[in-house]
Amino acid sequence: MSYIGRFAPSPSGPLHLGSAVTAIASYADARAQGGSWLVRMEDLDTPRVVHGAAELIQQQLQLLGMHWDREILFQSGRLSVYQQVFDTLLSLNLVYPCSCTRREISDSVLRLQGQPGDNERPYPGTCRQGLQKGRQALSWRLRVPEGVVSFKDRWLGDQKQNVAQAVGDFVLRRADGVWAYQLAVVVDDAASAVTHIVRGEDLLSSTARQQQLAQMLGYTSPVVMHVPLVLDAAGLKLSKQNAAAPLDLSHPLEVLQQSWQTLGFDRLPVSNVENFWQLAPRVWGQRHSRANLHGIK
């Protein structure tokens, strides 16, 4: 199987150190295995898309010496594809309309569990058998089957989750009409024949439901690796929502070295970006103990 990896940023602003670490890990893994590396712009959430951010991200990647192997895919140009997949699921009675608001779901979790819902707020199945009388559909959910989804993460080791219990029937089309991330990412990875995903650890909790959806659609799920997050001084994940500072690319090699060290490697003895990428994939592909990469199992 030929290796095909991808980096999928949201063009809601420029790359910061956290997204650079993910991009560099993804690129190093692809090049270490002689594979292809793709870029996909996840621009479905139109209210958050910043004009010119997609072009800026491309420039940042190029300054860091990372070059994609196919034309960049924009999710905003694939709405009809998501609709076709959704229609297939609908014809199989695998999706259903839901009238519940986030507050109602949170209140339901509080009543059932006796404590506030966490970030997941597992859906209690209120609309599974039909909309409540007098209510209109706000979103559409997948009928999640019972059972534990198990997979091996290349960084974190063996993982498992009972999606039906931990998440419940999850949204495929949001209340604002936007296709949900969980649907789009599964469909796009399959369409691009992605075999390996390297991304941040914050997306680990999405993996089981994505693999479950992929199985329902007859897709082969990519091999996954979730790398550590970069945290700020307060212990929060660096993100655009938390106003993380854009990369300072006046010295791109230093950004590469800092990201490389964040991944657990020693600084590379190189003097420019080109030499960095000549050496980094070889170090990445070494035995983990020799590479000094922390956390790999």
C-alpha positions as CSV (number, residue, x, y, z in Angstrom):
1,M,0.0,0.0,0.0
2,S,1.4,3.3,-1.0
3,Y,1.6,5.9,1.7
4,I,-0.6,9.0,1.3
5,G,-0.7,11.5,4.1
6,R,-2.4,14.9,4.5
7,F,-2.4,18.1,6.5
8,A,-5.8,19.7,6.8
9,P,-5.8,23.2,8.3
10,S,-8.8,25.4,8.8
11,P,-8.2,28.8,7.0
12,S,-9.5,30.8,10.0
13,G,-6.1,32.5,10.4
14,P,-2.4,31.9,9.8
15,L,-0.5,28.9,11.2
16,H,0.8,29.1,14.7
17,L,3.4,27.0,16.5
18,G,0.8,24.3,17.4
19,S,-0.4,23.8,13.8
20,A,3.2,24.0,12.6
21,V,4.2,21.1,14.9
22,T,1.3,19.0,13.4
23,A,2.3,19.9,9.8
24,I,5.9,19.1,10.4
25,A,5.2,15.7,12.0
26,S,2.8,14.9,9.1
27,Y,5.3,15.9,6.5
28,A,8.2,14.1,8.1
29,D,6.2,10.9,8.4
30,A,5.2,11.0,4.7
31,R,8.7,11.7,3.5
32,A,10.3,9.1,5.8
33,Q,8.1,6.5,4.2
34,G,8.6,7.7,0.6
35,G,5.0,8.7,0.4
36,S,2.8,11.5,-0.9
37,W,1.7,14.5,1.2
38,L,-1.5,16.4,0.5
39,V,-3.0,19.6,1.8
40,R,-6.7,20.1,2.3
41,M,-8.3,23.4,3.3
42,E,-11.2,22.6,5.7
43,D,-13.2,25.7,4.9
44,L,-16.7,24.5,5.6
45,D,-17.3,26.6,8.6
46,T,-17.7,29.8,6.5
47,P,-18.3,32.2,9.5
48,R,-14.8,31.4,10.8
49,V,-13.0,31.5,7.4
50,V,-10.7,34.5,7.2
51,H,-10.3,36.1,3.7
52,G,-6.8,35.4,2.5
53,A,-5.9,32.9,5.2
54,A,-5.7,29.9,2.8
55,E,-3.2,31.7,0.6
56,L,-1.2,32.8,3.7
57,I,-1.1,29.2,5.0
58,Q,0.3,28.0,1.7
59,Q,3.0,30.6,1.8
60,Q,3.9,29.6,5.4
61,L,4.2,26.0,4.4
62,Q,6.4,26.9,1.5
63,L,8.7,29.0,3.6
64,L,9.0,26.1,6.0
65,G,10.1,23.9,3.0
66,M,7.0,21.8,2.8
67,H,5.6,21.1,-0.7
68,W,2.4,19.2,-1.4
69,D,2.1,16.6,-4.1
70,R,-1.3,17.3,-5.6
71,E,-3.6,20.3,-6.1
72,I,-5.0,21.6,-2.8
73,L,-8.5,20.4,-2.0
74,F,-11.0,22.9,-0.7
75,Q,-14.0,21.4,1.1
76,S,-16.2,24.3,0.1
77,G,-16.1,23.0,-3.4
78,R,-17.3,19.5,-2.4
79,L,-20.8,20.2,-1.0
80,S,-22.5,18.1,-3.6
81,V,-20.3,15.1,-2.7
82,Y,-21.3,15.4,1.0
83,Q,-24.9,15.6,-0.1
84,Q,-24.6,12.4,-2.1
85,V,-23.1,10.5,0.8
86,F,-25.7,11.9,3.1
87,D,-28.5,10.8,0.7
88,T,-27.1,7.3,0.7
89,L,-27.1,7.1,4.5
90,L,-30.6,8.6,4.5
91,S,-31.9,5.9,2.0
92,L,-30.5,3.3,4.4
93,N,-32.3,4.9,7.4
94,L,-28.9,5.5,9.0
95,V,-29.5,9.2,9.7
96,Y,-32.5,11.1,11.2
97,P,-33.6,14.7,11.9
98,C,-33.0,16.1,15.4
99,S,-34.8,19.1,17.0
100,C,-32.7,19.2,20.2
101,T,-30.7,22.3,21.1
102,R,-27.3,22.1,22.9
103,R,-28.9,23.3,26.1
104,E,-31.5,20.6,26.0
105,I,-28.9,18.0,25.4
106,S,-26.8,19.3,28.3
107,D,-29.8,19.3,30.6
108,S,-30.7,15.7,29.5
109,V,-27.2,14.6,30.4
110,L,-27.5,16.3,33.8
111,R,-30.7,14.5,34.5
112,L,-29.4,11.1,33.4
113,Q,-25.9,11.3,34.9
114,G,-26.4,13.6,37.8
115,Q,-23.6,15.9,36.7
116,P,-23.0,18.5,33.9
117,G,-22.1,17.1,30.5
118,D,-18.5,17.3,29.5
119,N,-17.4,18.7,26.1
120,E,-18.9,15.6,24.3
121,R,-22.4,15.9,25.9
122,P,-23.4,12.4,24.7
123,Y,-26.6,12.6,22.9
124,P,-29.4,10.7,24.8
125,G,-31.3,9.7,21.6
126,T,-34.3,12.0,22.2
127,C,-35.2,12.2,18.5
128,R,-34.1,8.7,17.4
129,Q,-37.7,7.5,17.1
130,G,-39.0,10.7,15.5
131,L,-39.2,14.4,16.1
132,Q,-41.1,15.6,19.1
133,K,-44.6,16.9,18.3
134,G,-44.5,20.5,17.1
135,R,-40.7,20.6,16.7
136,Q,-38.7,21.2,13.6
137,A,-35.5,19.6,12.5
138,L,-32.4,21.5,13.5
139,S,-29.7,19.0,12.6
140,W,-29.3,15.5,11.3
141,R,-27.6,12.7,13.2
142,L,-26.1,9.3,12.4
143,R,-27.6,6.2,14.0
144,V,-24.6,5.0,15.8
145,P,-24.5,1.2,16.3
146,E,-23.6,-0.4,19.7
147,G,-20.1,-1.8,20.2
148,V,-16.6,-0.8,21.0
149,V,-14.3,0.6,18.3
150,S,-10.7,-0.4,18.8
151,F,-7.6,0.9,17.0
152,K,-3.9,1.4,17.5
153,D,-2.5,4.9,17.5
154,R,1.1,5.0,16.4
155,W,2.0,7.5,19.1
156,L,-0.4,6.6,22.0
157,G,-0.8,2.9,21.5
158,D,-4.0,0.9,21.8
159,Q,-7.2,2.9,22.0
160,K,-10.9,2.0,22.3
161,Q,-14.2,3.8,22.6
162,N,-17.9,2.8,22.7
163,V,-19.1,5.6,20.6
164,A,-22.8,4.9,21.3
165,Q,-22.2,5.4,25.0
166,A,-19.5,8.1,25.0
167,V,-20.8,10.2,22.1
168,G,-24.2,8.9,21.1
169,D,-25.7,9.6,17.7
170,F,-23.5,12.4,16.4
171,V,-24.3,15.2,14.0
172,L,-23.6,15.0,10.3
173,R,-25.3,18.2,9.3
174,R,-25.4,21.1,11.7
175,A,-28.3,23.3,12.7
176,D,-26.9,26.1,10.5
177,G,-26.9,23.8,7.5
178,V,-23.1,23.3,7.4
179,W,-21.8,19.8,6.9
180,A,-20.2,18.5,10.1
181,Y,-16.5,18.0,10.3
182,Q,-17.0,14.3,11.1
183,L,-18.7,13.6,7.8
184,A,-16.5,15.8,5.6
185,V,-13.2,14.4,6.9
186,V,-14.2,10.8,6.4
187,V,-15.5,11.4,2.9
188,D,-12.5,13.5,1.9
189,D,-9.9,11.1,3.3
190,A,-11.5,8.3,1.3
191,A,-11.8,10.3,-1.9
192,S,-8.1,11.2,-1.7
193,A,-7.1,7.6,-0.8
194,V,-5.4,8.8,2.4
195,T,-3.7,5.9,4.1
196,H,-2.1,7.7,7.1
197,I,-3.2,10.6,9.3
198,V,-0.9,12.5,11.6
199,R,-2.7,15.2,13.6
200,G,-3.0,16.7,17.0
201,E,-4.0,14.8,20.1
202,D,-7.1,17.0,20.5
203,L,-8.7,15.0,17.7
204,L,-8.1,11.6,19.2
205,S,-11.6,11.5,20.6
206,S,-13.0,11.9,17.1
207,T,-11.2,8.9,15.7
208,A,-13.5,6.1,16.8
209,R,-16.6,7.8,15.4
210,Q,-14.8,8.6,12.2
211,Q,-13.8,4.9,11.8
212,Q,-17.3,3.8,12.6
213,L,-18.8,6.1,10.0
214,A,-16.1,5.0,7.5
215,Q,-17.0,1.3,8.1
216,M,-20.7,2.1,7.5
217,L,-19.8,3.7,4.2
218,G,-17.5,0.8,3.1
219,Y,-14.3,2.8,3.4
220,T,-11.0,1.7,4.7
221,S,-9.9,3.8,7.7
222,P,-6.4,5.4,7.6
223,V,-3.8,4.5,10.1
224,V,-3.6,7.3,12.7
225,M,-1.0,9.0,14.8
226,H,-1.9,11.8,17.3
227,V,1.0,14.0,18.3
228,P,1.2,16.1,21.6
229,L,-0.4,19.5,21.7
230,V,1.5,22.7,22.2
231,L,0.3,24.5,25.3
232,D,0.5,28.1,26.3
233,A,1.6,29.4,29.7
234,A,-1.9,28.7,31.2
235,G,-1.9,25.1,30.0
236,L,-4.3,25.8,27.2
237,K,-3.9,24.4,23.7
238,L,-2.4,26.9,21.3
239,S,-5.2,27.7,18.9
240,K,-6.6,30.5,16.8
241,Q,-9.6,30.7,19.2
242,N,-7.2,31.4,22.0
243,A,-5.4,34.1,20.0
244,A,-2.2,32.1,19.5
245,A,0.5,34.2,17.8
246,P,1.1,33.6,14.1
247,L,4.4,32.0,13.2
248,D,7.3,34.4,12.9
249,L,8.8,33.2,9.7
250,S,11.6,35.7,9.5
251,H,13.8,32.7,10.6
252,P,12.0,29.6,9.2
253,L,14.7,27.2,10.3
254,E,14.3,28.2,13.9
255,V,10.6,27.5,13.6
256,L,11.4,24.1,12.3
257,Q,13.9,23.4,15.0
258,Q,11.5,24.6,17.8
259,S,8.7,22.4,16.4
260,W,11.1,19.5,16.1
261,Q,12.1,19.8,19.7
262,T,8.5,20.0,20.7
263,L,8.0,16.6,19.1
264,G,10.7,15.3,21.4
265,F,13.7,15.3,19.1
266,D,17.1,17.0,19.5
267,R,17.9,20.0,17.3
268,L,19.3,18.9,14.0
269,P,22.8,19.9,13.0
270,V,21.8,21.8,9.9
271,S,22.2,25.4,8.6
272,N,19.2,25.9,6.3
273,V,15.7,24.7,5.6
274,E,16.7,22.5,2.7
275,N,19.2,20.6,4.8
276,F,16.7,20.2,7.6
277,W,14.3,18.3,5.3
278,Q,17.2,16.2,4.0
279,L,17.9,15.0,7.5
280,A,14.6,15.1,9.4
281,P,12.8,12.3,7.6
282,R,15.8,10.0,8.1
283,V,15.8,10.8,11.9
284,W,12.0,10.4,12.0
285,G,12.3,7.0,10.4
286,Q,14.9,5.7,12.8
287,R,14.2,3.5,15.8
288,H,12.3,5.6,18.2
289,S,14.9,5.1,21.0
290,R,17.7,6.5,18.7
291,A,15.5,9.4,17.5
292,N,14.8,10.4,21.2
293,L,11.1,10.7,20.3
294,H,9.1,10.7,23.5
295,G,5.7,8.9,23.9
296,I,5.9,6.5,20.9
297,K,4.8,3.0,21.7
